[in-house]
Amino acid sequence: MTPVNVKDLAKDATMTCGSTTFSWKDILQTISWGEILERENLGRGAKSDLWPTGRFPHSNDEARHVFNGNCPADGNRMTYPLIKDGPYNGGPRNKKWGDHRVVWYSKGEEAADANPIVYFCGGLTHEDAPGGTGDLKMCTVN
């Protein structure tokens, strides 16, 4: 896997989404995998007219989700399913991606070694979201 430089993610960070706590490694692997898929124009999850390469990764430009200053609400803010001991790689027909998402921002930057640079934003979960099915709430970064 091509190394992805993830900024704004402390090496001792964990993130709690609903009743599940994810490790730094879970978060890092998921962001790296999602960014590589995005750069290669590949996807995972069910394909559709809206998501011709697969449902994930996809942009999350909803202004109601406010992350740090490196993560504005525009088409460069990406989301991908977050699972323990992942990353999610269910294939193009798999629809079981779970409730939790990691969010990162890609400005199209590259390091001197040509590896992508992205920014960790946080996470979102469907678990216990107040609006019901389809709604998301912020995860807690520790």
C-alpha positions, 0 to 999 in steps of 0.5 A, a space after each residue: 500500500 502506498 504510504 499516505 502522510 496523515 496530518 492532524 492525527 496524533 500517534 496516540 489518538 483513539 476515536 469513539 463512535 457510538 459504543 466502539 473505540 478505534 485505535 490510531 492504527 484503525 484510523 490511519 489504515 482506513 484513511 490511507 486505503 480510502 485515499 489510495 482508492 480515491 486517487 486511483 478512481 476506485 471504490 468499494 461498496 455497491 455501485 450506482 448512478 451516483 457512485 459508479 465506482 462504488 459507494 466509498 470513498 465519497 465526499 462529505 461536504 455537509 456544513 452541519 459537520 464542523 471539523 478542524 480548520 484543515 477540513 472545510 465543508 467542500 468536495 475534498 472532504 472525504 469519508 470511508 467506512 471505519 471498522 476494527 482491524 480494517 480497512 473495509 474492503 468489501 468489494 463492489 457488491 458488498 453493502 455491509 459497511 457498518 455505521 462508522 466513518 472516518 473523515 479526512 481532507 485531501 488538498 491534492 498535496 504530495 510530500 517530497 517522496 510523491 506520497 499523498 498528504 491528507 488531513 485527519 478531520 474526525 469521524 461520523 457515526 449512524 449509531 444513536 444518531 438523533 435523526 434516525 436511519 441515514 443521519 450522522 453524529 460526530 464521533 469523539 476523538 481522544 
